[in-house]
């Protein structure tokens, strides 16, 4: 007597989860990384990062019942947890950069000649940030221009054409050590913002690509029961 067996294979369509769950969490995580674009003196920088973390928290609470129940951890659940962790790590990273830019202590890494050249000259040029020498030159030209304007009003100063010459002759005289330390700290903070944001974006891109590959590779192979039925037939 032959037994007729029917084996049904049910598969979920991942496009629905990608559009309704993965895409919003991705946008929230990208907005959390946008805090590194804002300057350190921006008052909305930390509030933006905290708001994105709260948004991801509320989003995970809303989608907790929508995620499929399986014995193993779902792919989408791992992705949501990873994005939440990255958004949380972006907040202390922003706080660290703000502390570097406006901290009272001097930066220890700048005590060495090589690291000083690296963080104040080379890395700013690589990350498209004004270097320390460019900031000093700009500040000196502004000071010289202010002196020329005030002296021209009094009628006793040189002409405006000699602003560059005065700025070069007065190098290091019109800028105090405290101002130089602030410029150094701000330059290092901006460089760290660019580097940290690059690291976060790289990790996030790898996470998104891995999740999409896992979704496309989840073809739902036949179970052992279906294979045993095939052998019986």
C-alpha positions in Angstrom: 0.0 0.0 0.0 1.4 3.3 -1.1 1.2 6.3 1.1 0.6 9.7 -0.6 2.5 12.4 1.2 2.5 16.1 0.6 5.4 18.3 1.9 4.7 22.0 2.1 7.6 24.5 2.4 6.5 27.9 3.7 8.9 30.9 3.2 8.5 34.4 4.4 9.0 37.3 1.9 11.9 39.4 3.3 11.0 42.5 1.2 8.2 43.4 3.6 10.5 43.3 6.6 13.2 45.2 4.7 10.7 48.0 3.8 8.8 48.3 7.1 11.5 47.5 9.7 15.0 47.6 8.2 14.7 50.8 6.2 13.4 53.0 9.1 16.0 51.7 11.6 18.7 52.4 8.9 17.6 56.0 8.5 17.6 56.5 12.3 21.1 55.1 12.6 22.4 57.3 9.9 20.8 60.3 11.6 22.7 59.3 14.8 26.0 59.4 12.7 25.1 62.9 11.5 26.1 64.2 15.0 29.8 63.9 13.9 29.1 66.4 11.1 27.9 69.1 13.5 30.7 71.3 15.0 31.7 70.5 18.6 30.3 73.9 19.8 26.8 73.0 18.5 24.4 72.7 21.3 22.1 70.4 19.4 24.8 67.7 18.8 24.2 65.6 21.9 20.5 66.1 21.9 20.3 64.8 18.3 22.2 61.7 19.2 20.1 61.0 22.3 16.9 61.6 20.3 18.0 59.0 17.7 18.8 56.5 20.4 15.3 57.0 22.0 13.8 56.7 18.5 15.5 53.4 18.0 14.4 52.2 21.4 10.7 53.1 20.8 11.0 51.5 17.3 12.3 48.2 18.7 9.4 48.1 21.3 6.9 48.6 18.5 8.3 45.9 16.2 8.9 43.3 19.0 5.6 41.6 18.2 6.1 41.8 14.5 9.4 39.9 14.4 9.0 36.2 13.5 9.3 33.7 16.4 12.1 31.1 15.8 14.4 28.9 17.9 17.3 30.9 16.6 17.8 34.7 16.6 16.2 36.2 13.5 18.4 38.0 11.1 16.4 41.2 11.4 16.5 41.1 15.2 20.3 40.9 15.1 20.4 43.9 12.7 18.2 46.0 14.9 20.3 45.3 18.0 23.5 46.1 16.0 22.1 49.5 14.8 21.0 50.3 18.4 24.5 49.5 19.7 26.1 51.7 17.0 23.7 54.6 17.8 24.5 54.3 21.5 28.2 54.3 20.9 27.9 57.5 18.8 26.8 59.5 21.8 29.9 58.9 24.1 32.1 59.3 21.0 30.6 62.8 20.5 31.0 63.6 24.2 34.7 62.6 24.0 35.3 64.9 21.0 33.5 67.8 22.8 35.7 67.2 25.8 38.8 67.3 23.6 37.7 70.5 22.0 36.8 72.4 25.2 38.6 70.5 27.9 40.7 72.3 30.5 43.6 69.8 30.3 46.2 69.8 27.6 46.1 66.9 25.0 48.8 64.4 26.0 49.2 63.0 22.5 50.5 66.4 21.3 53.5 66.3 23.5 55.3 64.2 20.9 56.7 65.8 17.8 55.5 63.1 15.4 52.0 62.9 16.8 51.8 66.7 16.8 52.6 66.8 13.1 50.2 63.9 12.5 47.1 65.4 14.2 47.7 69.1 13.4 49.1 68.9 9.8 48.8 65.6 8.0 45.4 64.2 9.2 43.6 67.6 8.8 44.6 67.7 5.2 43.5 64.1 4.6 40.1 64.6 6.3 39.5 68.0 4.6 39.8 70.0 7.9 41.7 73.3 8.2 45.1 72.5 9.7 46.6 74.2 12.7 49.0 76.3 10.7 46.1 77.5 8.5 44.0 78.5 11.5 47.0 80.4 13.0 47.6 82.2 9.7 43.9 83.1 9.4 43.8 84.4 13.0 46.9 86.4 12.5 45.6 88.0 9.3 42.4 88.9 11.1 44.4 90.5 13.9 46.6 92.4 11.5 43.5 93.5 9.6 41.9 94.8 12.8 45.1 96.7 13.7 45.3 98.2 10.3 41.7 99.3 10.4 42.1 100.9 13.8 45.4 102.6 12.8 44.0 103.9 9.5 41.1 105.4 11.4 43.6 107.2 13.6 45.7 108.2 10.6 49.0 106.9 11.9 49.2 103.4 10.7 50.4 101.8 7.5 48.4 101.2 4.4 46.0 98.2 4.1 48.2 96.7 1.4 50.8 95.7 4.0 48.5 93.5 6.1 50.2 90.4 4.9 53.6 91.7 5.7 52.6 92.7 9.2 51.0 89.4 9.9 54.2 87.6 8.9 56.4 89.9 11.0 54.2 89.6 14.0 54.0 85.8 14.0 53.7 84.4 17.5 53.4 87.8 19.1 49.7 88.5 19.0 48.5 84.9 19.8 48.8 83.8 23.4 49.6 80.2 24.5 46.0 79.7 25.7 44.7 80.6 22.2 47.1 78.3 20.5 46.1 75.5 22.9 42.4 76.1 22.1 43.2 76.0 18.3 45.1 72.8 18.7 42.3 71.1 20.7 39.7 72.2 18.2 41.7 70.9 15.3 42.3 67.5 17.0 38.5 67.3 17.8 37.5 67.9 14.2 40.0 65.4 13.0 38.7 62.8 15.5 35.1 63.6 14.3 36.0 62.7 10.8 37.9 59.6 11.7 35.3 58.2 14.1 32.5 58.9 11.6 34.5 57.1 8.9 34.8 54.1 11.2 31.1 54.1 12.2 30.0 54.4 8.6 32.3 51.5 7.5 31.1 49.2 10.2 27.5 50.2 9.4 27.9 49.5 5.7 29.4 46.1 6.4 26.5 45.3 8.7 23.9 46.3 6.0 25.6 44.3 3.3 25.9 41.3 5.5 22.2 41.5 6.5 21.1 41.8 2.9 23.3 38.8 1.9 21.7 36.8 4.7 18.3 37.7 3.6 18.9 36.7 0.0 20.7 33.5 1.0 17.9 32.3 3.3 16.3 30.1 0.7 14.6 27.8 3.2 16.0 24.4 2.4 13.9 21.3 2.8 13.8 19.8 6.2 14.8 16.2 7.1 11.1 15.1 7.2 10.6 16.2 3.6 13.8 14.5 2.5 12.7 11.3 4.2 9.3 11.5 2.4 11.2 11.9 -0.9 13.2 8.7 -0.2 10.0 6.8 0.7 8.4 7.8 -2.6 
